[in-house]
């Protein structure tokens, strides 16, 4: 029976890709019976990375991973041969890996890379005009410490619907602890206190490393080449029907007061309308919402602008579904205030040592990439710079360095550029960054060898929007017989949104429950019940 089932997956971000992997590996579904619909022309969602003809690069995000906290993600990646081994297999006609050695998974590749590439941030916080700030002192007083501990221990219902600045005093947001915590995870004072509490609990084991980031891991190259491409190739070899340029616009449900059963999918495939009948016994997995929906990219001389009317399909599809049947959540809670959820980001590509070496020496690291994050605490934009290990792209020239800039407060005017980030060109964003780092004397020379590609993300932090417990639907809604919801806007108790592990776990839950897989869903890791980690955490916040 399983072999005849059809699986329809809407959205090919990491959640949708993971659902296909779990359905094949653990659900016994043949690849040819899985249909994956993606609105864009490339897969991967937020895990993207691309390069232009002039060897300038562009990304919409950069992320750390964590060995203990990302167990579901690593479980999924253990099923996928890394890209290098898939290349070798293709060159040898499929015989190389079986005859010479066991193939290495993407998980194996990441573990091996992080044995030799460890973060050790010596400089994290940047003051006015490049002044170094001693980030080893967290700056918390007794009231702040008590508030953090109390938040960790209290029940989630006590913070339902509250913002972070409803709970902490204004002085808390001027502490080094907040600067480090916010820049690492992307929090802003008006974000959900519930999500802040979950992060404090979920990454409790990393409290001693908040100043150095020693516990943070990276992929060998950008996430698109290291994660998305290997999964896409593997799924294609399994026979999965991958359709790009296919936007699912609506869902019809069978009439029932107690059961939720998808009957039909409506889609636009390269501009042409189509319908897909969902037979009894088939299953539908839909990624709801999107943090990269309606993103727009500019250039050195063109600002990206800001889209506010939901032109992409991820939000409107969820809204239509939520109007039709109960218990599918409240999308408006997350997409209703673009001013509060938008980010401006920019990818910096620089040739030669001028900017790259100045940043390395400023960071006081031996190897470019060990610093990971530089946060400009006096920036009106909340500027941060993520510096990955180099090269960050497989085709990256040896004399080129790629970095990723972002602003937590993209709707405010800059200190030097009197515009918002969405109104600023790539050159203006680069100028603002260089001025904050204190390299203004070299600004003209830096511009000659550097390209900055800006992107606006209207819903970048929408997952952190203040919410009620009821605003996020369950992965498998109450009464559902063939529908699972995936991604960053479903409810997974105790887990943290904004993590690839969250999206992956939503896929695992959906596949295991709908397909009755007799395996345990990967538990959510937290060290809150470990007394040894309590001792370490308390020592850390006393700094």
C-alpha positions as CSV (number, residue, x, y, z in Angstrom):
1,X,0.0,0.0,0.0
2,X,2.8,2.5,0.9
3,X,4.4,2.1,-2.5
4,X,1.2,3.3,-4.2
5,X,0.7,6.4,-2.0
6,X,1.4,9.8,-3.5
7,X,3.1,12.4,-1.4
8,X,2.6,16.1,-2.3
9,X,5.1,18.6,-0.7
10,X,4.5,22.3,-1.1
11,X,7.7,24.4,-0.6
12,X,11.2,23.2,-1.2
13,X,13.0,25.0,1.7
14,X,14.8,22.8,4.2
15,X,11.4,21.7,5.7
16,X,10.1,20.4,2.4
17,X,13.4,18.8,1.4
18,X,13.6,17.1,4.8
19,X,10.0,15.7,4.4
20,X,11.0,14.1,1.1
21,X,14.2,12.6,2.7
22,X,12.3,11.2,5.7
23,X,9.4,9.9,3.6
24,X,11.9,7.8,1.5
25,X,14.3,6.7,4.2
26,X,11.9,6.1,7.1
27,X,8.4,6.0,5.5
28,X,9.1,3.5,2.7
29,X,7.8,5.8,0.0
30,X,9.3,5.4,-3.5
31,X,10.9,8.6,-4.8
32,X,8.8,8.5,-7.9
33,X,5.6,8.9,-5.8
34,X,6.8,12.1,-4.2
35,X,6.0,15.4,-5.9
36,X,7.8,18.6,-4.7
37,X,6.4,22.0,-5.7
38,X,8.6,25.1,-5.4
39,X,7.5,28.6,-6.4
40,X,11.0,29.8,-7.2
41,X,13.3,28.5,-9.9
42,X,15.8,27.1,-7.3
43,X,15.4,25.0,-4.2
44,X,16.5,25.7,-0.7
45,X,14.4,28.6,0.5
46,X,16.6,30.7,2.9
47,X,19.5,28.4,2.4
48,X,20.6,30.1,-0.7
49,X,23.8,31.4,-2.2
50,X,24.6,32.6,-5.8
51,X,27.3,34.3,-7.7
52,X,27.3,36.8,-10.6
53,X,29.3,37.0,-13.8
54,X,31.6,39.6,-12.1
55,X,32.5,37.1,-9.3
56,X,30.3,39.0,-6.8
57,X,28.3,36.8,-4.4
58,X,24.9,37.1,-2.8
59,X,23.2,35.4,0.1
60,X,20.1,36.0,2.1
61,X,21.3,34.5,5.4
62,X,24.2,33.0,7.3
63,X,24.0,30.7,10.2
64,X,25.8,28.8,12.9
65,X,24.9,25.2,13.8
66,X,25.4,23.4,17.1
67,X,26.3,19.7,17.6
68,X,24.0,19.1,20.6
69,X,21.1,21.3,19.6
70,X,20.8,20.2,16.0
71,X,20.4,16.4,16.3
72,X,17.3,16.2,14.1
73,X,19.1,18.1,11.3
74,X,22.2,15.9,11.6
75,X,20.0,12.8,11.5
76,X,18.5,13.9,8.2
77,X,21.9,14.9,6.8
78,X,23.3,11.5,7.7
79,X,21.2,10.0,4.9
80,X,22.6,12.2,2.2
81,X,26.1,11.7,0.5
82,X,28.1,14.8,0.5
83,X,28.5,16.7,-2.8
84,X,32.1,15.7,-3.3
85,X,31.3,12.0,-3.0
86,X,28.3,12.4,-5.3
87,X,30.6,14.0,-7.8
88,X,33.0,11.0,-7.5
89,X,30.1,8.6,-7.9
90,X,29.0,10.3,-11.1
91,X,32.5,10.3,-12.5
92,X,32.9,6.6,-12.0
93,X,29.5,5.6,-13.2
94,X,28.2,4.9,-9.7
95,X,30.9,2.4,-8.9
96,X,33.5,4.5,-7.0
97,X,32.0,4.7,-3.6
98,X,30.8,1.1,-3.3
99,X,34.2,-0.3,-4.4
100,X,36.7,2.0,-2.7
101,X,35.2,3.1,0.6
102,X,31.9,3.9,2.4
103,X,30.4,7.2,1.2
104,X,30.6,10.2,3.5
105,X,27.4,11.8,4.4
106,X,26.8,15.6,4.6
107,X,26.9,15.1,8.4
108,X,30.3,13.4,8.2
109,X,31.6,16.3,6.1
110,X,30.4,18.9,8.6
111,X,31.8,17.0,11.6
112,X,35.2,16.6,9.9
113,X,35.3,20.3,8.9
114,X,34.6,21.5,12.4
115,X,37.4,19.4,13.9
116,X,39.9,21.6,12.1
117,X,37.9,24.9,11.9
118,X,36.9,26.1,15.4
119,X,35.5,29.5,16.3
120,X,37.4,31.5,18.9
121,X,36.1,35.0,18.9
122,X,38.5,37.5,20.6
123,X,36.7,40.6,19.4
124,X,32.9,40.5,19.2
125,X,31.6,44.0,20.0
126,X,32.5,47.2,18.1
127,X,32.1,50.6,19.7
128,X,32.2,54.1,18.1
129,X,34.4,54.5,15.1
130,X,35.9,51.0,15.6
131,X,36.7,51.1,19.4
132,X,36.9,47.6,20.8
133,X,34.5,46.8,23.6
134,X,35.5,44.3,26.3
135,X,32.8,41.7,25.7
136,X,34.1,39.3,28.3
137,X,32.2,41.2,30.9
138,X,28.5,40.7,30.4
139,X,27.4,43.7,32.4
140,X,24.5,42.1,34.2
141,X,23.5,43.3,37.6
142,X,21.7,41.2,40.2
143,X,18.2,42.2,39.0
144,X,19.1,41.2,35.4
145,X,20.5,37.9,36.6
146,X,17.4,37.1,38.7
147,X,15.2,38.0,35.8
148,X,17.0,35.7,33.4
149,X,16.9,32.8,35.8
150,X,13.2,33.4,36.6
151,X,12.4,33.5,32.9
152,X,14.1,30.1,32.3
153,X,12.2,28.5,35.2
154,X,8.7,30.0,34.7
155,X,5.9,28.2,32.8
156,X,5.4,29.3,29.2
157,X,1.8,30.3,29.8
158,X,3.0,33.1,32.1
159,X,4.6,34.9,29.1
160,X,1.9,34.2,26.6
161,X,1.6,37.2,24.2
162,X,4.3,39.3,25.9
163,X,7.3,41.1,24.4
164,X,10.8,41.0,25.6
165,X,10.8,44.7,26.6
166,X,7.6,44.0,28.7
167,X,9.7,41.9,31.0
168,X,13.3,43.3,31.1
169,X,14.2,46.8,32.3
170,X,15.5,49.3,29.7
171,X,19.0,49.1,31.1
172,X,19.1,45.4,30.3
173,X,19.2,46.3,26.6
174,X,22.5,48.2,27.1
175,X,24.3,45.2,28.5
176,X,27.0,43.2,26.7
177,X,24.9,40.1,27.4
178,X,22.0,41.5,25.3
179,X,24.3,42.7,22.5
180,X,25.9,39.2,22.3
181,X,22.6,37.3,22.6
182,X,20.7,39.5,20.2
183,X,23.4,39.5,17.5
184,X,23.9,35.8,17.7
185,X,20.2,34.9,17.4
186,X,18.6,37.9,15.8
187,X,16.4,39.2,18.7
188,X,15.1,42.7,19.0
189,X,13.4,44.2,22.2
190,X,9.9,44.0,20.7
191,X,10.1,40.3,19.9
192,X,8.3,37.5,21.7
193,X,9.3,36.9,25.3
194,X,8.1,33.3,24.8
195,X,10.7,32.7,22.0
196,X,13.4,34.4,24.1
197,X,12.6,32.0,27.0
198,X,12.8,29.0,24.7
199,X,16.3,30.2,23.4
200,X,17.6,30.6,26.9
201,X,16.5,27.1,27.7
202,X,17.4,25.4,24.4
203,X,21.0,26.9,24.3
204,X,21.5,26.7,28.1
205,X,24.5,24.5,27.5
206,X,26.2,27.2,25.5
207,X,26.1,29.9,28.2
208,X,29.8,29.6,29.0
209,X,30.6,30.1,25.3
210,X,28.5,33.2,24.7
211,X,31.6,35.4,24.6
212,X,33.8,33.2,22.4
213,X,31.3,31.2,20.3
214,X,33.5,28.2,20.7
215,X,30.5,25.9,20.5
216,X,29.4,27.2,17.2
217,X,29.8,25.1,14.0
218,X,29.9,26.0,10.3
219,X,29.4,24.2,7.1
220,X,32.5,23.9,4.9
221,X,31.0,26.2,2.3
222,X,27.8,28.1,2.0
223,X,24.6,26.3,2.9
224,X,23.3,26.1,-0.6
225,X,26.3,24.2,-1.9
226,X,26.8,22.1,1.3
227,X,23.2,21.3,2.2
228,X,20.7,22.0,-0.6
229,X,22.6,20.8,-3.7
230,X,23.5,17.4,-2.1
231,X,19.9,16.8,-1.0
232,X,18.5,17.9,-4.4
233,X,20.8,15.6,-6.3
234,X,20.0,12.7,-4.0
235,X,16.3,13.2,-4.3
236,X,16.5,13.4,-8.1
237,X,18.4,10.1,-8.1
238,X,15.6,8.6,-6.1
239,X,13.2,9.7,-8.8
240,X,11.4,12.5,-6.9
241,X,9.3,14.7,-9.1
242,X,10.7,18.2,-8.5
243,X,8.8,21.0,-10.1
244,X,10.1,24.6,-9.9
245,X,8.1,27.5,-11.0
246,X,5.1,25.8,-9.4
247,X,3.1,27.9,-7.0
248,X,0.3,26.3,-5.0
249,X,-2.3,28.9,-4.7
250,X,-5.1,27.2,-2.8
251,X,-6.2,24.0,-1.1
252,X,-9.7,22.4,-1.1
253,X,-10.8,20.3,1.9
254,X,-13.3,17.5,2.0
255,X,-16.5,18.5,3.8
256,X,-16.4,17.4,7.4
257,X,-16.9,18.9,10.9
258,X,-14.4,16.7,12.6
259,X,-11.8,15.7,10.1
260,X,-9.3,17.7,8.0
261,X,-8.7,16.0,4.6
262,X,-7.2,17.7,1.6
263,X,-9.1,17.0,-1.6
264,X,-7.5,19.2,-4.2
265,X,-4.5,21.4,-4.8
266,X,-4.7,24.5,-7.1
267,X,-1.5,25.7,-8.6
268,X,0.1,27.9,-11.2
269,X,2.8,26.1,-13.1
270,X,4.9,28.6,-15.0
271,X,1.9,30.8,-15.3
272,X,-0.6,28.1,-16.3
273,X,-3.4,27.0,-13.9
274,X,-3.7,23.4,-12.9
275,X,-5.4,21.2,-10.3
276,X,-4.3,18.0,-8.6
277,X,-6.8,15.7,-7.1
278,X,-5.6,14.2,-3.8
279,X,-6.8,10.6,-3.5
280,X,-7.7,8.8,-0.3
281,X,-4.4,7.4,1.1
282,X,-2.3,10.3,-0.4
283,X,-0.7,12.8,1.9
284,X,0.0,16.6,1.6
285,X,2.8,18.5,3.4
286,X,2.7,22.2,3.2
287,X,5.3,24.8,4.4
288,X,3.3,27.7,5.8
289,X,4.7,31.2,5.9
290,X,8.2,32.2,4.8
291,X,10.9,34.5,6.2
292,X,12.4,35.1,2.8
293,X,9.1,35.8,1.0
294,X,9.0,39.0,-1.1
295,X,12.8,39.5,-0.7
296,X,14.3,41.8,-3.2
297,X,17.9,42.3,-4.2
298,X,19.6,45.5,-5.4
299,X,23.2,46.3,-6.5
300,X,26.1,48.6,-5.6
301,X,24.1,51.4,-7.2
302,X,20.5,50.3,-6.7
303,X,18.6,50.0,-3.4
304,X,16.5,46.8,-3.1
305,X,13.3,48.6,-1.9
306,X,10.7,47.0,0.3
307,X,7.7,44.8,-0.8
308,X,4.8,45.0,1.7
309,X,1.8,43.5,-0.2
310,X,2.6,39.8,-0.1
311,X,3.4,39.2,-3.7
312,X,4.9,35.7,-3.1
313,X,2.6,32.8,-2.3
314,X,3.7,31.5,1.1
315,X,1.7,33.8,3.2
316,X,-1.5,34.1,1.1
317,X,-1.8,30.3,0.9
318,X,-1.7,30.0,4.6
319,X,-4.2,32.8,5.0
320,X,-6.7,31.0,2.6
321,X,-6.3,27.7,4.4
322,X,-6.8,29.3,7.8
323,X,-10.0,30.9,6.7
324,X,-11.4,27.6,5.5
325,X,-10.8,25.3,8.4
326,X,-10.2,25.7,12.2
327,X,-6.9,25.1,14.1
328,X,-4.6,26.2,11.3
329,X,-3.2,29.2,13.2
330,X,-3.1,32.9,12.8
331,X,-0.8,34.0,10.0
332,X,-1.6,37.7,10.6
333,X,0.2,37.5,13.9
334,X,3.5,37.0,12.1
335,X,3.0,38.8,8.8
336,X,1.0,41.8,9.9
337,X,3.8,44.3,10.7
338,X,6.6,44.5,8.1
339,X,8.2,47.5,9.9
340,X,8.9,45.2,12.9
341,X,10.0,42.1,11.0
342,X,12.1,43.4,8.2
343,X,15.9,43.1,7.8
344,X,18.3,44.5,5.5
345,X,21.2,42.3,4.6
346,X,24.2,42.6,2.2
347,X,26.9,40.3,0.9
348,X,30.4,41.8,0.7
349,X,32.8,40.5,-1.9
350,X,36.3,42.0,-1.6
351,X,39.5,41.3,-3.6
352,X,43.0,41.4,-2.1
353,X,44.0,42.0,1.5
354,X,43.0,45.6,2.0
355,X,39.6,45.1,3.7
356,X,39.9,41.4,4.5
357,X,43.2,41.7,6.4
358,X,42.1,44.8,8.2
359,X,39.0,42.9,9.5
360,X,41.1,39.9,10.5
361,X,43.7,42.0,12.3
362,X,41.0,44.1,13.9
363,X,39.3,40.9,15.1
364,X,42.7,39.6,16.5
365,X,42.2,36.1,15.0
366,X,44.9,34.0,13.3
367,X,42.5,32.6,10.7
368,X,39.8,34.5,8.9
369,X,36.5,33.1,10.0
370,X,37.4,32.4,13.6
371,X,35.7,35.6,14.7
372,X,32.4,34.7,13.0
373,X,30.4,37.8,14.2
374,X,31.3,41.5,14.7
375,X,28.5,43.5,16.2
376,X,28.4,47.3,16.0
377,X,26.7,48.2,19.2
378,X,26.3,52.0,18.5
379,X,24.9,51.4,15.0
380,X,21.3,52.7,14.5
381,X,20.8,49.8,12.1
382,X,22.2,47.3,14.6
383,X,24.9,46.3,12.1
384,X,26.5,43.0,12.3
385,X,29.1,41.3,10.1
386,X,29.4,37.5,9.7
387,X,32.8,36.5,8.5
388,X,32.8,32.8,7.5
389,X,35.9,30.6,6.9
390,X,37.2,31.1,3.4
391,X,36.6,30.2,0.7
392,X,32.8,30.4,1.3
393,X,32.0,29.3,-2.3
394,X,33.5,26.4,-4.2
395,X,34.4,28.6,-7.2
396,X,35.7,31.5,-5.1
397,X,39.0,32.9,-6.4
398,X,41.9,32.6,-3.9
399,X,42.3,36.4,-3.6
400,X,38.6,37.0,-2.8
401,X,36.9,37.1,0.6
402,X,33.1,36.9,1.1
403,X,31.3,38.2,4.1
404,X,27.7,38.8,5.1
405,X,26.3,41.9,6.7
406,X,23.0,42.5,8.3
407,X,21.0,45.0,10.3
408,X,18.6,44.2,13.1
409,X,16.8,47.5,12.8
410,X,16.5,48.0,9.0
411,X,13.6,50.6,9.3
412,X,15.8,53.2,11.0
413,X,18.2,55.8,9.5
414,X,21.9,55.0,9.6
415,X,24.5,57.0,11.6
416,X,26.4,58.0,8.5
417,X,23.9,57.2,5.7
418,X,20.8,59.1,6.5
419,X,18.5,56.5,5.0
420,X,16.9,53.2,6.0
421,X,18.6,50.0,4.9
422,X,15.9,49.3,2.3
423,X,16.5,52.7,0.8
424,X,20.3,52.3,0.7
425,X,22.4,51.0,-2.2
426,X,25.1,48.4,-1.7
427,X,27.7,51.1,-1.8
428,X,25.9,53.0,1.0
429,X,25.6,49.9,3.2
430,X,29.3,49.2,2.7
431,X,30.1,52.8,3.6
432,X,28.1,52.6,6.8
433,X,29.9,49.4,7.8
434,X,33.4,50.7,7.0
435,X,32.8,53.9,9.0
436,X,31.6,51.9,12.1
437,X,34.7,49.7,11.9
438,X,36.9,52.7,11.9
439,X,38.4,52.2,8.4
440,X,37.1,55.5,7.0
441,X,40.5,56.6,5.8
442,X,40.6,53.7,3.4
443,X,37.0,54.0,2.3
444,X,37.7,55.1,-1.3
445,X,40.3,52.4,-1.8
446,X,38.0,49.7,-0.3
447,X,35.2,50.6,-2.7
448,X,37.6,50.1,-5.6
449,X,38.1,46.4,-4.7
450,X,34.8,45.6,-3.0
451,X,31.2,44.8,-4.1
452,X,28.2,44.9,-1.8
453,X,24.9,43.3,-2.9
454,X,21.9,44.4,-0.7
455,X,18.8,42.4,-0.1
456,X,15.6,43.3,1.8
457,X,13.8,40.6,3.7
458,X,10.3,41.9,4.8
459,X,9.6,38.9,7.1
460,X,13.1,38.0,8.3
461,X,12.2,37.9,12.0
462,X,8.5,37.2,11.6
463,X,9.0,34.0,13.6
464,X,9.9,36.1,16.6
465,X,6.8,38.3,16.5
466,X,4.9,38.6,19.8
467,X,2.3,35.8,19.7
468,X,-0.2,33.8,21.6
469,X,0.3,30.1,22.1
470,X,-2.7,29.5,19.8
471,X,-1.2,31.5,16.9
472,X,0.9,28.6,15.6
473,X,-0.8,25.4,14.4
474,X,0.3,21.9,15.2
475,X,2.4,20.1,12.6
476,X,-0.5,17.6,12.3
477,X,-3.6,19.7,13.1
478,X,-6.4,18.2,15.2
479,X,-8.5,15.9,13.1
480,X,-6.1,15.8,10.2
481,X,-6.0,12.6,8.2
482,X,-3.7,13.5,5.3
483,X,-2.3,17.0,6.0
484,X,0.9,18.1,7.8
485,X,2.1,21.7,8.1
486,X,5.8,22.4,8.0
487,X,8.4,25.1,8.6
488,X,9.0,27.9,11.1
489,X,5.4,28.8,11.9
490,X,4.1,25.5,13.3
491,X,4.1,24.7,17.0
492,X,6.8,22.3,18.3
493,X,6.8,22.4,22.1
494,X,10.0,23.6,23.8
495,X,11.8,24.1,20.4
496,X,13.3,27.3,18.9
497,X,12.2,28.8,15.6
498,X,14.8,30.5,13.3
499,X,16.8,27.2,13.4
500,X,17.2,24.8,10.5
501,X,16.7,22.1,13.1
502,X,13.2,23.4,13.8
503,X,12.1,23.1,10.1
504,X,13.7,19.6,9.9
505,X,11.9,18.4,13.0
506,X,8.6,19.7,11.7
507,X,9.1,17.5,8.6
508,X,10.1,14.5,10.8
509,X,7.0,14.9,13.0
510,X,4.7,15.2,10.0
511,X,6.1,12.2,8.1
512,X,6.3,9.9,11.2
513,X,2.8,10.7,12.3
514,X,1.0,10.6,9.0
515,X,2.9,7.6,7.7
516,X,2.8,5.8,11.1
517,X,6.6,5.4,11.1
518,X,7.6,3.3,14.1
519,X,10.5,5.5,15.1
520,X,10.8,8.1,17.8
521,X,10.9,11.7,16.7
522,X,14.3,13.2,17.7
523,X,14.0,14.7,21.1
524,X,14.5,18.5,21.6
525,X,17.8,18.9,23.5
526,X,18.1,21.2,26.5
527,X,20.5,21.2,29.4
528,X,18.1,22.9,31.8
529,X,17.7,19.7,33.9
530,X,21.5,19.1,34.1
531,X,23.0,20.4,37.4
532,X,26.5,20.6,36.0
533,X,25.3,22.9,33.2
534,X,23.4,25.0,35.8
535,X,26.7,25.6,37.5
536,X,28.4,26.5,34.3
537,X,25.6,28.9,33.3
538,X,25.6,30.6,36.6
539,X,29.3,31.2,36.4
540,X,28.8,32.7,33.0
541,X,26.1,35.2,33.9
542,X,28.1,36.4,36.9
543,X,30.8,37.8,34.6
